[in-house]
Amino acid sequence: MLDEDADMPNASQKIAENVLLLAVARVSMAFSLPLIGFVSWLGGQYLESKFDVINDRVTTVEQRASSASNQVTVVNDRLIAVETTQTQDSASNEKFQGATLTRLDRVQDSIVGLSNAVAALTATLQAVAEERNRSPPPR
């Protein structure tokens, strides 16, 4: 049994001294830092591509907002022009209606005057006709 216990440390020592195992261990240690760096770089590239997509979306939204703002400005300018034209047309319309009412009043006054003149002529003609009917015709 003592021989078996003595062989155990020898067996583990043999495994540790195995050239192939030692070479694999050293290669894995040598490549571990570059591998970690490469994995970090890949993660960075992935995140950068995601950020680029988000930046593109933000740029698109900003352009649409700018376009919408420009359209609002154009609509606001048009609205101001329409309101100004409407105010001018309203004032012009009121002036036209006032002038038309004045002319209609003059026409109405003229009609009343003509009506009075026709009534006076009718009365005069009736008086003349009655006068002729009363007096005998000259012979």
Secondary structure, DSSP 8 states (H G I E B T S, - for coil): -HHHHHHHHHHHHHHHT-HHHHHHHHHHHHHHHHHHHHHHHHHHHHHHHHHHHHHHHHHHHHHHHHHHHHHHHHHHHHHHHHHHHHHHHHHHHHHHHHHHHHHHHHHHHHHHHHHHHHHHHHHHHHHHHHHHHHS----
